[in-house]
Amino acid sequence: MDLNSASSIVLQVLTQATSQDTAVLKPAEEQLKQWETQPGFYSVLLNIFTNHTLDVNVRWLAVLYFKNGIDRYWRRVAPHALSEEEKATLRAGLIANFNEPVNQIATQISVLIAKVARVDCPRQWPELIPTLVESVKVQDDLRQHRALLTFYHVTKTLASKRLAADRKLFYDLASGIYSFACSLWNHHTDTFLQQVYTGDEAAATNSLERTLLSLKVLRKLTVHGFVEPHWSVEVMGFLHAVFERLKQFLECSRSIRAENVCRDRLEKTIILFTKVLLDFLDQHPFSFTPLIQRSLEFAVSYVFTEAGEGIVFERFIVQCMNLIKMIVKNYAYKPSKNIEDSSPETLEAHKIKTEFFTYPTLMEICRRLVTHYFLLTKEELTMWEEDPEGFTVEETGGDSWKYSLRPCTEVLFIDIFHEYNQTLTPVLLEMVHSLQASTNMEDTSAILIKDAVYNAVGLAAYELFDSVDFDQWFKNQLLAELQVSHNRYKPIRRRVIWLIGQWISVKFKSDLRPVLYEVIRNLLQDQDLVYLESMFTLLFQLLQEVTQCDTKMHVLHVLSCVIERVSMQVRPYVGCLVQYLPLLWKQSEEHNMLRCAILTTLIHLVQGLGADSKSLYPFLLPVIQLSTDVSQPPHVYLLEDGLELWLVTLENSPCLTPELLSIFQNMSALLELSSENFTNCFKIINAYIFLSSSEFLQMYAADLCRSFCEVLKDTTTDGQVQVLKVVENVLKVNPVLGPQMFQPLLPSIVRGIIGGERYPVVMSTYLGIMGRILLQNAKFFSLLLNQMACELGQELDQILGNMIEMWVDRMDNITQPERRKLSALALLSLLPSLNSVIQDKFCGIINISVEGLHDVMSEDPETETYKDCMLMSHFEELKVTEDEEPPTEQDKRKKMLALKDPVHTVSLQQFVYEKLKAQQELLGEQGFQALMETVDTEIVAQLQKFLQGF
């Protein structure tokens, strides 16, 4: 692309691409897409976005196309990669002038320079860093700022590279420029402070921006630029200076008005100081050891004493608390139980912590956390009154949860209490004891203190297990507090029920639960709480009344728990919910997490309704269809729960419907994913087989077989076994047609057996499959051996002999009693026979038969006779104890299938006797005796013992 002739054309198309008219916009975008791979295109874009006389929107678009081109075409190995000559020209042009007047474009240029640096710096672009260093020294404000902005983005990008060679390059860079970066930061910081004290707000704002950028550079260099930063005097000097600068900036905040633009930047800089400390502690805990004492003194002073009054702000308090928490919890600072196993660095850090966290310090932190930071604010109380749903969502984890003060204080309290529970338990118990007197309803502060203390006791429930008799406290005080109906007591009623929820899994007697349930039922009717028949009805009413997704999800979770707990007893009460869920599903089209909650509810609902869940199919089956269709975008969120719902629907289905059958079309794509949902996919396939093998296999056997062949090419041992178990189940339910349907899979199974498959679980499943075919479809077994003889170029008898030999040799691989009995029945089914190979393997067949008899025969001590304990003669309704789940429809189907299975209908003892008798008749007495002499005498003796009475 010739620069001179192309520039005007590209400029015209870029101008069209900024149009609001799609008729103009679309062709322009298409043209730009075609130019992306044209040589010279990015040089034209560079000329356009560095020309400050052109329209800002056109220049902005040019920068974006340039940036996207770096991602796609800058690397040498990329298709349509830029030439080395053009890249050299572009690199030189990008750092020729740091004079971009528009902030947003300047930021984009800095980012794209950093993207190039990630690939080319320092080898192909050695001049970048020296150019930036020189440019940040210039006196021109604009150029200095733009160079500093680029310096930051380049440093940030290079610091993020993780390969060893890249790390080494960044270490070299950091050591080379660290001193300069420190002096740059100190210069801009001192300038800012001086301008604040002289009242020059405009100049101070500009200097603060440079202070912030230079500090961002230093943060990356300090945290990622040194292997052992504590050996660097400059690094440790900077980190110690951070505390002094923090104090200066916090004092500055007194003189800068809240509404001033500079105030916002000042607070961001203060937070960045704390991030430097937090990141350094996270990446270099042992290098941080010399800073532990000072960090704790600083943070505790500002957060837990009067020193911070009037100057600290919420985000800063959160950061200080995070700093304390990270020091308290840091595993690098915790000695081993055996002190001798601890490193000197760990012991040194632990010693500093221990000397700092004295009883008075811990007591003050604990008391101030509870009585100051845990208190509900006026704003929170007002929000609770005006928008109780919004208050609950915000309190339990809204979008700003990570950075909000309340959860941060609670986490710090939990961590400190866990670490120093012996010291702090008496402090907290004393606070509880002081609240036992009745509360004056007019004393709002007393009510809020009680709420805060109860909050602390709930958070520390596990630590207080041995120190609080919660059952007595519940009976003597908490129960009465739940029944106080005064409007001002709402916070306590809410807190007490939450407190009980915290303790119920820790220490709460079961005989107190009926009283608790009655109280909860009353509270659900109480309008001050936004939170078997009456309970279910009230929860359902609440689900309809609330409007926020998070609240609906919480209520659905509780409903799901209730349904899961009471199981079939919920059936009379779910009518309204069943009618409402389709509407809720439709309303939640844009809220996938709410839909996940609906899926979970449906799972428990289907389990509770059992076979009656068929009435839900008009709603249920389309939901499963959507949730498990990988061509639909929502499947990313819904798939896991959708598969589980699909499975329980099949397990509880009384019969196969056409709609249920058609959903299986989703399965082939799911098997291609080979994801963590693999196991559930195979459970679903098996459920279809047990539900209606004939209809299902007629429609899907060919597709399944193809999918299985693909899966077996690239899967784990577990994946192999999953496929093989499906085949085994098909043979159980349909021994005649099953082998034909999955014939393409069988040759590899034969090869696996005669080749001595090395994984026991795979070999066991191979033998289970072949045992089914041999025992229940001998004709197909012969055809299969003929096929294998042709494929392998061997005699049929040779393959049969190898198979029996390996079967006998690997019998110990089979651990399931059913498969062991099946093996004995299958090999015995080869008798009677005149085949020399079978007679040659007769000893092995008898050995397996006797092993099988040992597995399945139980002796009646009175009659001294044996019976096959695996035999089932009739269907018995499965008896269920109170603690067990009721049997599903699939459980019943499996039981009925077992009644037709030779493993459960044929007596191994009888079968052995009949087969030996037939062999004897075939060979005659003398020939049979000769055959029996090949068997070990001990095995013969055991066999005779089992066959007594025949």
N, C-alpha and C positions, 0 to 999 in steps of 0.2 A: 504494500500500500504506500504510494508516494505521498509524503507528508504535505507538500504544498498543495497538490490537487485534491487530496482527500480531506483535509481539515475542514473546508467549507461544507463538504457533503456530510461528513460525520456530525458537524455542528448542527446542520439543518435537521438531521434525523434525531439527534438528541433532543432538540427543541420540540420536535413532534412527539417524542416519547414522554415529554412532560405535560402533554395536553390532557384535558379532562374528557375529550371526545374519544370514545373507544374506536371509532372508525379511523381516526388519525393515529391513535396510540398503538393499536395492535400491529399494524404493518411496520411501524417504526421499531417496536420491540423485536419483531421477527427479523428485520434487517440487521439490527445490532447483534442478535444471536448469531447470524451468519458471519458477521465480521469478527467474532470472538477469536477465531483461529487464523485470521489473516495477519501475515507479518506486517509490522508497522502500526497496527491498530492501537496498541497501548501507548506508543509514542505520540500518536495523535491525541489520545485521551489526556496524556500528561500535559501537552500544550494547551488543551482546552481548560482543564481545571486549575492550571496555574496562571491563566489569563484573567486577572481580577476585573477586567472591564466587561466581561460577559455576564449574562443573567445567572443569578445565584442558583436557581433550580437546575439549570443546565449543567453548571459546574458540579453541583452535588451529585447529579446522576452520573457524570463522567467519573467522579471519584469512586462511586459504588461499582461501576462496571470494571474499573481498573482493579479494585480490591478483589472482586469475584474472579477476575482473570488470574490473579496471583495464586489463589487457591487451586485453580484448575490447571494452569499451564506453566507455572514458574519452574517446577522441578524438572530436571533433565529427563527423567524417565516418563514424564507425563505424555499422553498422546497430544500431538500438535504443540509440543513444548516450544516456548520462545527461544530464539537463537541466543547464543552467548553474546553476540555483538549487540543485539537490541537490549538485552538485560543490562549490559554495561552502561549503555547510554541512559537507560531508565534510572539506574541507581545514581548516576551522576546528577541527573535532572531532579531527582527527588530531594536531594540535600543541598541543592544549589542556593536556595533562598528560603529562609524561615520567616516569611513575611505574609502569610495568609491572614487576611483581615476578618474572615468569618469564623467564629468559634467552632461551629458544628463541622465545617469543612476541614478546619485545622485538626480537629480530633480524628477525623477519618483519615487524613493524610498521615498523621502520626501512627495510627493503627496499621495502615498498609505498609509503611516503612518498617514497622516491627515485624510484619508478616514476611517481608523480604529478608530481614535480618535473621529470622528464625532459620531460613534455609542457607543464607550466604555468609553470615557473619561468624567468625572474622575472616575465613579463608578467602572467599571471593569478594569480600567487602571490608578490607582492613582499614579503610579510611573513615568508616562510619563513626566509630566511637571518638577518635580524635577530632573529627569535624564537630560532633555534638558538644564535646568538652569546650572547644574554642568558642562555639556559638553561644553557649550559656554565659559566657563571660562578657559579651558585648553590652554596651550601655543602652542600646535601643530597646525600649520596653517590650515592644511587640515581638521582635526577633528573639529576644532573650526568653520570653514566655513560650513561644512556639518551639524553640529548641529544647527547652526544659520539658515541655509536654512530650516531645518525641523521645527524649532521653528516658523518661519514665516508661513509656510504652515499650521501648526496645529492651530496657532492663527487665521489665515484667515478663516479656515474652521469652527472653533468653533464660531467665530463672526457672521457667516452667519446663524446660527440656530435662529429660530424666536419664538418657543414655550415659554411660560412664564417660565416654569421650566428650560429650557435651558438658557434663558436669565439670570435668577438668578445665575446659575452656572458660566456663563461667567463673570457676575459682580464680583462674589467672586474671580474668577481667576485673573481678571484685578487688583482688589485692592491688591491681594497678590503679584503680580509680577511687578506692575507698577514701583515701585522705582528701582528695579533691571534693568528693561528694559531701564529706563532713564539713569542710570549710565553706562550701556553697550553702549548705543548710544553716550553719551558724550565722553566716553573713545575712541571709534573708530573714532569719529569725530575729536577730538583733535589730535589723532595720525596721521590721514590723513593730517590735516592742517600743522602739524609740518613737515611731510615728503615732502609736496609740497614746503614749504619754504626752505627746505634744498636741494631740487632738486632730491630727491630719487624717480624717477617716478615709477619704478617697485613696490617698497614697497607701494607707495601712491595708486597705482591702486588696490592692494590687500586690503588695509585699506578702500578704498572707497566702495568696494564691501560689506564689513562688515557694514559700515555706512549705506549703502542703505538698507540692509536686516534688521538691527535693527530699522531703521526708519519705514520700512514697518510694523514691529511688533507694534511699538508705534502708528502708524496711526490706526490700528485696535482696539487696546486697548483704545485709546483716544476717538475715535468716537463711539464705540459700547460697551465700558466696564463700563460706568457710567450713572446712571439715571439723576443725576444733576451734571454734571462735574464741574460747576463753584464753587461748595463747596470744591473741592479738590485742595489744594495748589499745589500739585505736577503736576496735569494736567494743571492748569493755568500757572504754572511756565514753563512747557515744551512749551506751546503754545507761551508764550512771548519770550522764547529762540529761537523759530523758526525764528523770524524776524532777530535776531542777526546772527544766523547761515546762513540765506539766504544771508545777506550782505557779510559775510565772503566768502561764496562759489562763489558769483558773482565776488568778487574781485579776487578770485583764478583763475577764468576763464581767466583773463588777462595774467596770467603767464603760462597757459597750451596751447600748440599749437593746432590749429584746427584739424590737422590730427592725433593727439595723441589719442590712444585708451582710455585713461583716460578722454578725453574731452567729449566723448559721455556719459560715465557713470556719469560724473559731471553734465551734463545737465539733465539727467534723475533724479538725486538726487534733483536738484533744482526744477524740476517740481513736484517731490513727496512732497517737502515742501509745495508747493502751494496747492497740493491736500489735504494735512492734513487740511489746513485752510478752503478750500472750502467744504470738507466733514463735518467738524465740524460745519460750518455755516449752512449747509443744515439740519443736524440732530438736532442741539442744538442752534437755533437762539438766544434765550434769554441768554444762557450761553456765547454766542459769543459777547454780548453787550460790555464787557470791552475791546474787541479787535477791535471794529469798528473803532475808531479813528486811532489807529496805522496801521490797515490794509489799510485804505484809504490814509493815509499819505505815507505809503510805496509804494502802487501800483501807485498812482498818481505821486509820485516823480520819479519812474523809467520809467513810460510810457509817462508822459506828461511834463517832464522837462529834462534838460541836464544831470541830474544825471545818467541816464541810458545809455548815449552814449558810445559805444565801448564795453559794457559788456552784454547788454540784447540781447536775441535772440527771434525769432518769437514765438515759443511755450510758452515761458515765458511771453511775452507780452499778448498773448491770455489768459493765466491763470490770469494775473493781471486784465485784462479787465473783465473777468468773475467774479472775486472777487468784483470789483466795481459794476458790474451789479446786482449781487445777493444781495448786501447790499442795493442798490437803490430800487430794486423791491420787497424786502422781505415784505410779508404781515404782518409778526409779528412786523415790525417796522413802520407800517402805522396806525395812530390814526383813530378812528371812527369819522364820521362827528360830532357826539355829543361827545365832548372831555371827558365828565364824564363817558362815556361807555368804555373808553380805560384803559387798565391795566397800572400800574406804570412802568412795564418793557418796554412796548411799548412806552410810553411817554419819558422815559429815552433814548431809542435808537433813537427815532425821534429827540430829542433835539441834540444828538451828530451829527447826519446827517446834521441837519439844520445849526449848527455852523460850520461844515466843508465846506459845499457846499455854500460858499459865492459867490457874483457876480463875483469878479475877478477870483476865482477858476473855476467856471462854464464857464466863457467866455474863459479862457485859454484852458480848456478841449475841448470845442466846436470848437474853432479855430484850435487847433492842430489835432483833429480828421479829420476835413474837409481838411485842407490845408497840412497835412502831411500824415495821414493814408489813406485818400481816394484817393490820387494821384495814377494814373496808373504808374506802374514801367516800366523801360526799358524792363525788361524781359516780362512783360505782353503785351507791345506794339509790341515787336518782335513776340511773340506767336500769337498775333492777325493777324499780317501780314502773318506769315508762315502757321498758322493752325487756321483760324478763327472759325471753328467748335469746335475744341478742346478748344479754349479760351472760347467760349460761354458756353460749357458744364461745364468747370472748374469753371467759374464765377457764374453759376446759381445752383451749387450744385453737384460737383463731389464727389468722394469717401472720399476725405480729407476735405470736407466742414466743418465738425464739428470743426476741429482743425486749419483751415486756418485763416489767419489774417483778410482778407478783410471782410468776412461775420461777423466775431466777432466784428470788429469795427463798422459795420453798425448796428448791433443789439444793441450795447452799445449806439450808437448815438440815436437810436429810443427810447430806454428806458429812457435815461437821458433827452431827449427833451420832452418826454411825462410827466415826473415827474416835470420838471422845465421849462415848455413851456413859461410861462409869462416872465421869465428872459431871456431865450435864443432866443425867436422869434425876438426881435430887433437886436440881434447880427447877426442872419442869414440873416435878411432882409437887413442889412447894407452891408453884403458880396455880396448879389445879386445886390444891387444898384451900387456897385463899378464895376460891370461887364457890365454895359449897353453900354459903349462905344464900338466901333468896335474893334475886336481883330486883332492884328498884326500876320499874318500867319507865320512869321519867329520866333515868340516868343513861343516856345514849352511849356515853363513853364506856360505862361499865358493861353494857351489852356487847359493844364492839370488842372489848378486851376479852370477854368470855368467848366470843366467836373465834378470836385469834388463838387463844390458848387451846381450845378444842381442836382447832385446825392443826396445831403443833402435835397434839396427842395422836391425832389420826395419822399424820405423816410419819410419826416415829413408832407406829404400832408394833412393828416387828422387834424394835430395840427395847420396847417396854414390856415385852411378853412376861417376863418374870417379876416385874415390879408393879403391875397394875392388875387388880382383881376386877376385870371388866364386867363379869357377870353381876357382881354385887353393885358396881357403879351403875350399870344399866337399870337394875331393879330399884335401887335406892334413890337415884337422882335423874338419870337421863330419861327414863320412861315418863316421869312426871313433867319434865321440861317439854317433851313432845306434845303434851296435852295442854300446855299453856296457850290459850287462844288469843291473847292480847296482840294487837296489830304490830306493836313495836318489837314483839318477840320473834317475828318472822326470821331474822337472821339466825337465831339460835335453833329454832325448829329445823331449818334447812341444814345447819351445820351438824346438829346431833344425828340426823338421819344419815348424813354423809359419813360422820364419824363411825356409826355402827357398821356402815358398809365397808369401811377400812378394817374394822376389827373382826368382822364376822368370819373371815377365813383365817384369822390369827388365833382367836380365843373367844368362843361364844357357844354356850351349851345348847344342844339341840332342843331341850325341853322348854327353852325360852322363846323358840321361834314362833309358835302359834300366837303368842302375845305380840311379837314383833310384826307378824303378818297383819294382824288386826289394826295395829297402829298405822302401818303403811297404807292399808285400805282407806283409813280415815283421812290420812294426809293427801291421798290422791283426789279426794273430794274437796280438799281445802284449796282455795284459790291462790294462796300465797306460794304454792310449790309448782314450778313448771316441770315438773317431772311426771271351788274356783269359778266363778261366773262373774261376780261383781268386779273382781280384779281385772279380768280380761276385758270386760265391757268398758271399764274406766280407762284402761290403757288404749283401747281402740278409739274412744272419744278423744283422748289426748292426741293421738296420731292424726285425727282429722282436723283438730283445732290448730295445731302448730303450723307455722308457715316456712320456717327456715329448714334447708336441707339437712344441716347438721343435727337439728333437734329431731327431725323425722327419723334420721338414722339411729339416734340414741333410743328412741321409743321402739323402733322396729327391733333393735337389738334386745331390748327387754322382753318384747313380745316373743321373739324367737327363743329366748332362754326359758320363758314360761312354757311355750309349746313343747320344747325339747324335754323339759323336766316332767311334764304331766303326760306326755305321749298321747295315747289313744283317748284319755279322759277329756281331751280338749275338743273332741268332735262335736258335741252339742253347741259349742259357743263360737265356732269360727265362721258362721254364715256371713256375718256382716263384713268381716275381714276379707273373706273370699270375694265378696262383691266389690269391695273398695280397691283391692290391689291392682286390678286392671286399669282403673282410673289413675291411680298413683304412678303406675308404670308409664302410662302415656304422658303424664305431667312431668315426669323426670327424664324426658328424652335428652335434655342437655346436661344432665347430672349423673354421670356414670357411677360415682361412688354411692349415690342413693340407690341406683339400680342394683349395685352389688349387695346392698343391705336387703333389698326386696328379694333377690335370689336366695340369700341365706334364710330369710323367713320362709320362702317357698320350700326350701329343702326340709326344714323342720316340720312344716305343714304337711308335706307329702308323707313324711315318716309317721306323723301322728294320725293321718287319715288312712294310711295303708291302702287297701284295695279301693276304698271309697274315693281316693285321689283321682280316679278316672273322671269324676265329674268336673275336675279342674282343666281337663285337656284342651278345651277351646281357647283358654288363656295360656295355659302352661306350655303347650307344645310350640306355639310361635315364639314364646320367650326363649325356650331352649334352642330353637332353630336360629334365632338372631344371635344369641350369646356364643354359639359354637361355630358360627360361619366366619372363617378367617378372611373372607373377602369383604366383610363389613367392618368399618373402623372401630365400632365399640368393642369388638372381640378382645382388643388389647386389655381392656379393663374387666370384661365380663367372663372371659373364657374359663378361668379356673372354677369359679362358682357355677357357671353354666354346665360344665362337665359333671360336677358333683350332683347338680339338680337332675341332669339327664340320667345319671346312674341310679339315684334313689327312685326316680320315676319308673325306670325299668324294673327295679327290684320289687317295687310295690304294685306293679301293673298286673291285673288279673288276666289280661289277654293282650295280644298284639293287634293294634289298630293300624289301618293304612297310613294314617298321619304319623304315627310313631315309627312306622317302618320307613317312611320317606325321609325322616330327619337324618337317617344314617348316611345320606348322600354327603353330609358334611365330613364324614370320617376320613376319607382318603386324603384330603388336604391336611387334616390334623396329624395323620401318621407321618406326613412328609416333614412336619415341623420338628420331629424328634426332640420335643421339649421336655420340661419337667412334668408335663401333663400326660406323658406317655403311659404311665401305669393306669391312670383313670380311663384312658382310651381303651386299653385292653380289657379292663373290667366291664366297660360298656359293651364291647364286642361279645364277651362271654355271657353277659346278661341277655343279649339278643338270642344267643344260641340256646340258653336254658328256657327262654320265653317261648320261642317258636322256631326251632331249627329249620324245619322244612321250608316254610315261606321265606324266612330270612336268607337261608343259603341259596335257594333257587334264584333270588334276586341279586345277591351280593357276593356269592362265593368266588366268582371269577375275579371281581375287582379286589376282593380281599387277598386272594392268592397272589395277584400281581403286586399289591402293596407289600405283602409279607416278603416276597422275593427281593424287593427294593430295600426293605428294612434290614433284612439279613445280610445284605452286602456291606452295610456300614452301621454296625450297632455294637453295643456292649454285650457282655455275657448275659446280663440281666434282660436286655432287649431280646436276645435270642430265646431265652426261657419264656418270656411273655408270649412270643409268637408260637412257640411249641406247645404251650399250655392251651392255647386256643384250639390248635389242631387236635390235641388230646381230648378236649371237651367235645369237639365235633364228632370224634370217633365214639365217644361215650353215648351221645344222644342219637347218632345216626351211623351205626357201624357198617351199614351196607353201602350208602351213597357217599359217606364222608371221605373214605380213601380216594374215590374217583375225583371228588371236588378239589382236593388238595394234593392231587397226584404230583404236580410239578415240584413240590417241596420234599417228597419222600426219598428220591435218590440221594440227596445230600445227607439225609438221616441215616440211610443204609451205609453210605461211605463213612459217616462219622462213627458208626458202631464198629465196623470192621477195621477202621483205622485207629481205634482206641482213643476217642475224644478225651482230651486231657482234663476238661473241667467237669468235676463230678456231677454238679447240678444239671449240666447240659446232657451228660451221658445218661443220667437217671431219667430225664424226660424223653430222650431218644428211645430208651428201652421201654418206657411206658407206652409210647405211640406204637412201636413195633409189636409190643405184646398185645395191644388191642386188635391190631390187624390180624396177627397170627391166630389169636383165639376166636375172634368173631367174624373174620372174613378170610378164611384159609385160601379160597380161590384167588382173591386179589393178591394175597401174599405170594402165591406161586407166580402170578403174572409179574409182580414187582421183581422177584428174584430173576426171572427170565430176562426182564429188561436190563437189570444190572449186569447180568452175565454178558449180554451183548455189548453194553457200554464199556465194561472193564476187560472184555476179551478173556473171560474165565469161565470155567464150568459152573453150572448152577449149584452142584453139590459142594464145590469148593467154597463158594460164597456162603452157603448155608452153614457149612462147618466152621468157617471163620467167625460167623455171626454168633453161633452157639458158644464157641470157645470164649469169645470176648464177653458174652453175656454172663457166663459162669465166672470169668475172671473179675468182672466189674460189678458183681452183685452187691458188694459192700458200698458201692456208690449210691445205691437205692436205699433211702432212709425211711420213706413212707411205707407203712405196713400194707396199704392197699396196693401199691405198685409191686411190692415184694410178693404178695400173694398172686397178683396178676402175672408176674414173671413165671412163677411155678406152674400156674394153670396153662399159660401159653406154651411153654416148653413141653409140658406133659401132653398137650394136644397133638404133638408130633407123633405120639405113640397111638396104636401099635404101628410098627414099621419094619420092613425088611431092608430099608435103605442102610447101606454100610456106614455112611457118614453119621446118621442119627444113632446107629448102634455103637459107633466109635465114641460118640459123645454121651452115651447113656449114663456113665458114671457122673458126669457133670449135671445132667438133668435130674438125677436122683439127689445129688447134693443140694441143688436149689430147692427141690421139693421138700426135703427134710428141713432146710432152713425156713421155708415158708410155713411148714407145720409148727415149728417152734414159735414162729411169730403169731400165729392165729389160734392155736389150740389151747384151750383152758381145761384144766383137769377138775372133775368133780371128786372131792376127797372121799365122799361117802361111797360112791359106786366105783371109784378108781377108773372111770371112763373119761374120754376126751370129747370135746365138742368145739366146733368152729365158731369162735366168738364174733366173727364178722358177718354171720348170716343174719338177714332180716326177712321175716316171714310176712309181715303186714305193716300197714301204715299206722303209726301211733302219733296222735296229736302231740306236738312238742310242748313239754311242760316248761313253764316259765316262772322263775322265782321273781319276787318283788324287785330285786335289784337288776334283773336282766331285761334286755330289750325283747319285745314280742317278736315272734318269727315273721319275716317278710314273706310275700308271695313267692319270692325266689327261693327262700329257705324251704318252703313246702315243695316247690318244683324239684329241687335237688334231692329231697327225701323220696319223692315219687320215682325219680330217675334211678336212685340207688336200688329201689325194689326190682329193677329190671337188669341191674348190672351183675354179670357173672361173679364179680368179686364178692357180692353180697347175697347171691342166690345159689351159688354152687359150693357145696362142701368140699374143701380141699382134701380132706381125709377120704371121702367117698370117691373123689375124682382120681386120687393117687391109686386107690385100690382097684378101681375099674380099669384104669389104663395099664396097670401092671398085670392084671388078670388077662386083659386082651392080648398083651404082648406075650404072655406065657402061652396062651392058646395058639397064637400065631407061630411061635418058635418051637413049641413042644417043651416038655419039662427039662430035658437035657440042655437044649439050646438056651432056655431061659436061665437055668442055673449058671451056665457059662457066662452069660451076660451079667448076672448078679455078682459073680466073683470079681468083676472089674471094679466093684464098689467097695470102699473101705469097710472093714468089718464093724467098726464102731458106728458108722452111718447106718449100716444094715440093721444093727441092734436097735438104734433109735427109731428107725422106720417101723420095725416089727412092733415096738412098744406102742407107737401111734395107731397101728392097724389092728390092735387086739380087738377081737369080737367080730371081725369081718371074716 
